[in-house]
């Protein structure tokens, strides 16, 4: 009888642990918080988090629509996850220059929607590099000579030190004339 109670208690404990560990997985259902902004050029970026502030633990489907200058319409366009991190989405280049009113929505089970006004700009090219003065063959030869001249004093010093290392022990070990080793 005691053995049956132990088995029953172990089963109840296992069931309780299984139910308690599943609770966090279901805690993130419902609305998302969507933060919509321009990317500084001609695209849209979105940061999606759960309504409680936690980061997304899986990709969600986000759809973008928009109205631009002169009544232009855009979308629906599905947004792809961006490499910047979990919960970041990017449209890529798809807006023409001007002010756009864009709406990003997520379908069920995370039904959410956010609208923002985005200012699209034409892509800018980087400034031209500053001109560099040309160097002639004489300048290059002097630079090469100056760059390779540093090792001469070092080599000469190494040669002198080696000669001293050999000569000093020889001079100190010499015996006066007239002494023999028998």
C-alpha positions as CSV (number, residue, x, y, z in Angstrom):
1,X,0.0,0.0,0.0
2,X,2.8,2.4,0.8
3,X,4.5,1.7,-2.5
4,X,1.2,2.7,-4.3
5,X,1.1,6.0,-2.5
6,X,4.7,6.8,-3.4
7,X,4.0,6.1,-7.1
8,X,0.8,8.1,-7.0
9,X,2.6,11.0,-5.3
10,X,5.4,10.9,-7.8
11,X,2.9,11.0,-10.7
12,X,1.1,14.0,-9.2
13,X,4.5,15.8,-8.7
14,X,5.5,15.1,-12.3
15,X,2.1,16.4,-13.6
16,X,2.4,19.6,-11.5
17,X,5.9,20.2,-12.8
18,X,4.8,19.7,-16.4
19,X,1.9,22.1,-16.0
20,X,4.0,24.8,-14.3
21,X,6.8,24.6,-16.9
22,X,4.3,25.0,-19.7
23,X,2.9,28.3,-18.3
24,X,5.7,30.6,-19.6
25,X,5.2,29.3,-23.1
26,X,1.6,30.3,-23.2
27,X,2.2,33.7,-21.4
28,X,3.1,35.4,-24.7
29,X,-0.1,35.1,-26.7
30,X,-2.1,38.1,-27.6
31,X,-1.1,41.6,-28.9
32,X,2.3,42.7,-30.0
33,X,3.8,46.2,-29.5
34,X,5.0,47.4,-32.9
35,X,7.3,50.4,-33.2
36,X,7.4,51.6,-36.8
37,X,10.1,54.0,-38.1
38,X,11.9,55.0,-41.3
39,X,15.3,53.6,-42.0
40,X,16.8,57.0,-43.0
41,X,16.5,56.4,-46.7
42,X,13.6,54.7,-48.6
43,X,12.5,51.8,-46.3
44,X,10.7,51.0,-43.1
45,X,11.9,49.3,-40.0
46,X,9.8,47.7,-37.3
47,X,10.6,46.5,-33.8
48,X,8.2,44.0,-32.5
49,X,7.9,42.9,-28.8
50,X,5.2,41.2,-26.8
51,X,2.8,43.6,-25.0
52,X,4.5,42.8,-21.7
53,X,7.9,44.1,-23.1
54,X,9.6,40.7,-23.6
55,X,11.4,40.1,-26.9
56,X,9.9,37.8,-29.5
57,X,10.9,34.2,-29.1
58,X,9.9,33.3,-32.7
59,X,9.3,35.1,-36.0
60,X,5.8,36.6,-36.6
61,X,4.1,37.6,-39.9
62,X,4.0,41.3,-40.3
63,X,2.3,43.1,-43.3
64,X,3.0,46.7,-44.4
65,X,0.6,49.0,-46.3
66,X,1.0,52.7,-47.0
67,X,-0.1,55.8,-48.6
68,X,2.4,58.3,-50.0
69,X,2.7,61.6,-51.8
70,X,0.1,62.3,-54.4
71,X,-2.1,59.4,-53.1
72,X,0.3,56.6,-54.1
73,X,-0.5,53.3,-52.5
74,X,1.8,50.6,-51.3
75,X,1.2,47.0,-50.2
76,X,0.3,44.7,-48.8
77,X,4.0,43.8,-48.4
78,X,5.2,41.0,-46.1
79,X,8.1,42.1,-43.9
80,X,11.1,39.9,-43.4
81,X,13.1,39.5,-40.2
82,X,16.2,41.8,-40.3
83,X,19.7,40.6,-39.2
84,X,19.9,43.3,-36.5
85,X,18.3,41.0,-33.9
86,X,15.3,39.2,-32.6
87,X,12.1,41.1,-33.3
88,X,13.5,43.5,-35.9
89,X,11.9,43.7,-39.3
90,X,12.9,45.6,-42.4
91,X,11.1,46.4,-45.7
92,X,14.2,47.2,-47.8
93,X,14.0,50.0,-50.4
94,X,10.4,50.4,-51.5
95,X,9.3,54.0,-50.8
96,X,9.7,56.9,-53.1
97,X,10.9,60.2,-51.7
98,X,8.3,62.1,-49.6
99,X,6.0,61.7,-46.6
100,X,4.4,58.3,-46.2
101,X,1.7,57.1,-43.8
102,X,2.5,53.4,-43.2
103,X,0.6,50.8,-41.3
104,X,2.1,47.5,-40.1
105,X,-0.2,44.8,-38.9
106,X,0.1,41.3,-37.5
107,X,-2.6,38.6,-37.9
108,X,-4.0,36.4,-35.2
109,X,-3.0,35.0,-32.7
110,X,-0.9,38.2,-32.2
111,X,-3.4,40.6,-33.8
112,X,-1.8,44.0,-33.6
113,X,-1.5,47.2,-35.7
114,X,0.7,50.3,-35.7
115,X,0.7,53.4,-37.9
116,X,3.4,56.0,-38.4
117,X,4.4,58.8,-40.7
118,X,7.7,58.1,-42.3
119,X,9.8,60.6,-44.4
120,X,11.5,58.7,-47.2
121,X,14.6,60.3,-48.8
122,X,16.6,59.4,-51.9
123,X,19.6,57.3,-51.1
124,X,22.7,59.5,-50.6
125,X,26.0,58.7,-52.1
126,X,29.1,59.1,-49.9
127,X,31.2,62.2,-50.4
128,X,34.1,62.0,-52.9
129,X,37.5,61.3,-51.3
130,X,39.9,64.2,-50.9
131,X,42.5,64.4,-53.6
132,X,45.9,63.0,-52.6
133,X,49.1,64.7,-54.0
134,X,51.0,62.5,-56.5
135,X,54.5,61.4,-55.6
136,X,57.2,61.2,-58.2
137,X,60.0,58.6,-58.6
138,X,62.5,60.8,-56.7
139,X,60.2,61.0,-53.7
140,X,59.5,57.3,-53.8
141,X,63.3,56.4,-53.9
142,X,64.0,58.7,-50.9
143,X,61.1,57.1,-49.0
144,X,62.4,53.6,-49.9
145,X,65.9,54.5,-48.8
146,X,64.7,56.1,-45.5
147,X,62.5,53.1,-44.9
148,X,65.3,50.5,-45.4
149,X,68.1,52.5,-43.7
150,X,67.1,51.7,-40.1
151,X,68.6,48.3,-40.1
152,X,72.2,49.4,-40.9
153,X,72.9,50.8,-37.3
154,X,71.2,47.8,-35.8
155,X,73.3,45.3,-37.9
156,X,76.5,47.2,-37.2
157,X,75.8,47.2,-33.4
158,X,75.1,43.4,-33.5
159,X,78.3,42.8,-35.4
160,X,80.4,44.8,-32.8
161,X,78.8,43.0,-29.9
162,X,79.5,39.6,-31.5
163,X,83.1,40.5,-32.1
164,X,83.5,41.6,-28.5
165,X,81.8,38.5,-27.2
166,X,84.4,36.4,-29.0
167,X,87.5,38.6,-28.4
168,X,87.1,39.4,-24.7
169,X,87.2,35.7,-23.5
170,X,90.2,35.0,-25.7
171,X,92.1,38.0,-24.3
172,X,91.3,37.1,-20.7
173,X,92.4,33.5,-21.1
174,X,95.8,34.2,-22.6
175,X,98.8,33.2,-20.4
176,X,102.0,35.1,-20.0
177,X,104.8,34.0,-22.3
178,X,107.1,31.4,-20.7
179,X,104.4,29.4,-18.9
180,X,103.7,25.9,-20.1
181,X,101.0,23.5,-19.5
182,X,102.7,20.2,-18.8
